[in-house]
Each structure stands twice: as structure tokens, then as C-alpha cells.
Amino acid sequence: MNTVEQIKLSKNDFIVKCNNSSLKFKYVAQDEKYIVDISNMNLINATKIAILCSTYCFINDFKKKICWLVADEEIKKAINILRLKNIESVVYNANTNRMAVAL
């Protein structure tokens, strides 16, 4: 996956279409943001997808922020180091429902 060609939202899926593949992630829409679950991805893949998608959304003037639900603090730090204004990241807590994250 080198470039994001399109991002589509279905009822339950955040679909990322790339030049040679397509990825689906579960998401929840809230008033000001989309919470997208990438907590099953490792550090490299989660950082890559978050940065590519967030950049695509910024360039294409998405109205809502993207909140990435990640597996651990290291992934959160790797994503946040770029300080993109249209994203947030939250560490998934195993004691709560993935999509019922209170932010």
C-alpha cells in the first residue's frame, strides 16, 4: 500500500481503497469525529495506515476528525508525533467495548 486513492464509509466499515488493495475497518461516527478501530494492527502498519488516511482526509477536506483506536501506547505515540490536526488516537482498553470508548 503506497497511496490512498479513496476512503468510503459504509454503515459499519471505514473502507480504504489503495492502488493495489482495499482495507476495511470497523468505525463509529460521533458528532465531531469518526472512531476507527485499528487495534489489531502492529506498530508499523497502524502508523502507516493512520498517517496515509489522515493525510488523505486533510487534503480532501473531511469535516470530521479521525480518532484511531490503537493497541498500545507506543502506537499512539508514533501516530501523535506528527501532530496532524485532524486526528486523535486512543489506546484500546480490553476492559471496555472497543466501540464504546468514552472520549
N, C-alpha and C positions, 0 to 999 in steps of 0.2 A: 504494500500500500504506500504509494508515494504522494498522491494528491486526492483531495476530496472533491468529487465532481458535483455531488448533490446530497442534501440532507432532507429527508422526508419524515413526517410524523404521521404514524397511523394511530389507531385507538390506543394501543398498548406499546408500540415499538418506535424507537428512535432509530431510523434506518439511515446508515451512512453508505452512500454509493461512491466507490473509488474507481480508479482507472481499470482495475482488473478484478475487483471483488465487491462484495456487499456485506455489511455487518449490521446486525440487529441487536439493540439493547433495550431493556425494559426501562420505561420512564414514567414519571408522573408530572403533570402540568400543575403548577401553582400560579397564583396571581402574577407574580413578577419573575418566575423562573421555571425552568424545566429541571427536574432532578433525574439524572441519567445514571443508571447502575452499571459501573464498570468494575465492581469489586471482585470479579472473578479473574481479572487480568493481572499480569505481573507488572513490575515497575516499568520496564521498557515499553511494553505495549500500551499500558494505561496512560503513560505520559505522552506517548506518540499520538494516540487517538484523541486525547484531551486537547493537546496543542493544535493538531490539524483541524479538528472540528471547531474549536473555539475561534481560530483564525478565520475559517470559512464563514462562521456566523457573524463575526465582526465585519468582514468585508462585505457581506451580503445584508447587513443592517437588520439582523434579527432583533426583535423588540424586547425579548426576554433574555435574562441571564441563563447560563447553564451551570447547574450545580452538579459536579461529578461526585458520585458516591464511590469511594475507593476503599481498598482493602486495609491499608495501614498508613501510619504517619509519614513514612518515607515517600510513598507515592504522593501524598498530599503536599509535602514539601517540594518535590520535584515539579509538580504542576504549578504551585503558587510562586515559585522562584521567578517566573516570567512576568508576574504582576499584570496579567491581562485583566482589563476592567470588566469584561463581560462574563467572567467565570468565578465560581467558588468551588471549593472541594470540601467534602466531609468524610471522615473515616466511618466506615460501616461498623456498627456495634452489633455483635452477634446476639445480644440480649433483646434487641428490638426488631421489629419487622423492617426489612430493607426499605420499603417504600413509605413507611410511616415515620420517617425521620422528621423530628420537630426542629425546625431551624429558626 
